[in-house]
Amino acid sequence: MSEPLTGDRAGGRINVRLHELCHARTGDKGNRLNVSLIPYAPECFEAVREQVTEARVLELFSHRGATAVRRYELPNLPAFNFVIDDVLQGGVNGSLNLDGHGKSLSFVALSILVKVPQSVLDSARHARKGDNR
C-alpha cells in the first residue's frame, strides 16, 4: 500500500492520491468513456464531491483529446459517474491504441491529488481492510 503524500498539512489536511479513497470502474461506448469513482467509505464522498470536478477531470484527460465531461452524483450509493467525450481516440474499432477500451484510464482518474483530513483517510483504509470499527 502506498503512503499518502504529506507535504501540505495546511488546515489539518494531507495530500493523497484518489486511489487511497476510491476504487473505479469503467465502461466505453464508441469514443465516450464512463469512469465511476466509488469511495471506500461514506466519509470520503464529500471530499471527492468538492475536489474532483468536471473541470479537473477534463484537464486530466485533455492530452487524449477529451472535449467534455459530465459528472453524475449518486449519493445513495455513494459514488460518482464521469462521462468523458472524445477521450478514446476514435474508440475501440477506430483507434490503433493497444488498449482502446479505456479500462486502463481508470488509473489516470485515480491519480488525482486531493486534500483530506487524516480521519477521512483512516476511514477509507479501514473500509478497504474490512475493519468495521
PEZIHU-V521813 format. One record per pair of residues at least 24 apart in sequence whose ideal C-beta (glycine too) atoms are under 10 Angstrom apart, sorted by the first residue. I is the first residue (numbers start at 0). J is the second residue. D is the distance in Angstrom with one decimal. If there is no record, write none. Layout:
BEGIN
I:J:D
I:J:D
END
This chain:
BEGIN
0:124:7.9
0:127:8.5
0:128:9.6
3:112:9.7
3:113:10.0
3:115:8.7
3:117:9.0
3:120:6.2
3:124:9.8
4:112:7.2
5:117:9.5
7:112:9.5
7:114:6.9
8:114:9.4
8:117:9.1
9:114:8.3
10:114:7.8
10:116:8.8
11:114:9.6
11:115:9.8
11:116:5.8
11:117:7.6
11:118:9.3
12:46:9.0
12:113:9.0
12:114:4.1
12:115:5.9
12:116:5.7
12:117:8.3
12:119:8.8
12:120:9.7
13:113:9.6
13:114:6.8
13:115:6.6
13:116:7.8
13:117:6.1
13:119:9.4
13:120:6.8
14:112:5.5
14:113:7.4
14:114:5.7
14:115:8.5
15:46:9.3
15:111:9.8
15:112:7.3
15:113:6.3
15:114:7.8
15:115:6.1
15:117:9.7
15:119:8.9
15:120:5.8
15:123:8.6
16:109:6.7
16:110:5.8
16:111:7.1
16:112:6.1
16:113:7.9
17:43:9.3
17:46:9.3
17:47:7.4
17:50:8.8
17:51:6.8
17:108:6.9
17:109:4.9
17:110:6.9
17:111:4.5
17:112:7.6
17:113:5.9
18:105:9.4
18:106:7.9
18:108:9.1
18:109:3.9
18:110:7.2
18:111:9.0
18:123:9.8
19:43:9.0
19:109:8.9
19:113:8.7
19:115:8.5
19:119:9.5
19:120:6.1
19:123:6.1
19:124:7.6
19:127:8.9
20:44:9.2
20:46:6.8
20:47:6.7
20:51:9.6
20:109:9.1
20:111:9.8
20:113:7.0
20:115:6.9
20:119:7.2
20:120:7.2
20:122:9.0
20:123:4.7
20:124:9.4
20:126:9.6
20:127:9.6
21:46:9.7
21:47:6.5
21:51:8.7
21:78:8.5
21:79:8.5
21:105:9.8
21:108:8.8
21:109:6.8
21:111:9.5
21:113:9.5
21:123:7.9
22:78:9.9
22:105:8.5
22:109:7.8
22:127:8.5
23:78:9.8
23:79:9.7
23:81:9.5
23:102:9.6
23:104:9.0
23:105:3.8
23:106:7.9
23:107:9.6
23:108:5.9
23:109:5.6
24:78:9.1
24:80:9.1
24:102:9.0
24:105:7.0
25:81:9.7
25:83:9.8
25:100:8.0
25:101:5.3
25:102:5.2
25:103:8.5
25:104:6.3
25:105:4.7
25:106:9.6
25:108:8.5
26:80:9.3
26:82:9.7
26:100:9.1
26:101:7.7
26:102:8.8
27:83:9.5
27:86:8.8
27:87:5.8
27:90:7.1
27:91:6.8
27:99:8.1
27:100:5.7
27:101:4.2
27:102:8.1
27:104:8.7
28:82:9.7
28:87:9.2
28:90:7.9
28:91:9.2
28:101:9.7
29:84:9.6
29:85:9.6
29:87:7.5
29:89:8.6
29:90:4.5
29:91:8.1
29:92:8.5
29:93:8.3
30:64:8.8
30:65:9.8
30:66:9.5
30:83:9.5
30:84:7.1
30:85:5.4
30:86:7.2
30:87:4.9
30:88:7.5
30:89:6.0
30:90:4.5
30:91:9.3
30:93:7.4
30:94:8.6
30:99:9.7
30:101:9.8
31:65:10.0
31:67:9.5
31:82:6.4
31:83:6.9
31:84:5.5
31:85:7.7
31:86:7.5
31:87:7.3
31:90:8.1
31:101:9.0
32:60:8.1
32:63:9.2
32:65:8.4
32:68:9.6
32:81:8.1
32:82:7.5
32:83:4.6
32:84:8.3
32:85:9.2
32:86:4.9
32:87:5.8
32:90:9.5
32:100:9.1
32:101:4.4
32:102:9.5
32:104:6.1
32:105:9.1
32:108:9.5
33:69:10.0
33:71:9.4
33:80:6.0
33:81:7.1
33:82:5.6
33:83:7.7
33:101:8.4
33:105:9.9
34:60:9.2
34:68:9.4
34:70:9.9
34:79:8.6
34:80:7.4
34:81:4.7
34:82:8.3
34:83:6.7
34:86:9.4
34:101:8.1
34:104:6.8
34:105:5.7
34:107:8.6
34:108:4.9
34:109:9.1
35:71:9.2
35:73:8.4
35:76:9.2
35:78:5.8
35:79:6.8
35:80:4.9
35:81:7.6
35:105:8.5
35:108:9.5
36:70:9.4
36:73:9.9
36:77:9.9
36:78:6.5
36:79:4.7
36:80:8.0
36:81:7.2
36:105:8.6
36:108:6.7
36:109:7.9
36:111:9.2
37:73:9.0
37:76:7.0
37:77:7.9
37:78:4.5
37:79:8.0
37:80:9.7
38:76:9.0
38:77:6.0
38:78:7.2
38:79:8.5
38:119:9.3
38:122:9.2
38:123:7.0
38:126:8.4
39:122:7.8
39:123:4.3
39:124:7.8
39:125:8.6
39:126:4.2
39:127:5.0
39:128:9.4
40:77:9.3
40:119:7.7
40:120:9.6
40:121:9.0
40:122:4.0
40:123:5.0
40:124:8.7
40:125:7.2
40:126:4.0
40:127:8.4
41:74:9.4
41:76:9.6
41:77:5.7
41:122:8.1
41:126:8.7
42:77:9.8
42:115:8.9
42:116:9.0
42:118:7.3
42:119:5.1
42:120:9.4
42:121:8.9
42:122:4.2
42:123:7.5
42:125:9.9
42:126:8.6
43:77:8.2
43:113:9.1
43:115:7.4
43:119:5.8
43:120:8.6
43:122:6.9
43:123:5.3
43:126:8.5
44:72:8.8
44:73:9.6
44:74:6.9
44:76:9.1
44:77:4.2
44:78:8.3
44:79:8.5
44:119:9.6
45:74:9.8
45:77:9.2
45:115:9.3
45:119:8.4
46:113:5.7
46:114:7.7
46:115:4.7
46:116:8.4
46:119:5.9
46:120:9.5
46:123:9.6
47:72:9.4
47:77:8.6
47:78:9.1
47:79:6.3
47:111:9.2
47:113:7.2
47:115:9.3
48:72:6.6
48:74:8.4
48:77:8.9
48:79:7.5
49:113:8.4
49:114:9.4
49:115:9.8
50:111:7.7
50:112:8.7
50:113:4.5
50:114:7.1
50:115:8.6
51:79:7.0
51:81:8.1
51:108:8.1
51:111:5.9
51:113:6.9
52:81:9.9
52:111:10.0
53:81:7.5
53:82:9.7
53:83:9.4
55:108:9.8
55:111:6.5
55:112:9.7
55:113:9.5
56:81:5.4
56:82:9.9
56:83:6.7
56:86:9.8
56:107:9.5
56:108:6.8
56:111:7.8
57:81:9.4
57:83:7.6
57:84:9.4
57:86:9.4
58:111:9.9
59:83:9.3
59:86:9.9
59:104:9.7
59:107:6.4
59:108:7.0
59:110:7.9
59:111:6.5
60:84:9.7
60:85:9.2
60:86:5.0
60:104:7.5
60:107:6.9
60:108:8.3
61:86:9.2
62:86:9.8
62:107:9.5
63:87:7.8
63:88:6.4
63:96:9.6
63:101:9.7
63:104:7.9
63:107:8.6
64:88:6.3
64:89:9.3
79:108:10.0
81:108:7.2
83:108:9.0
END
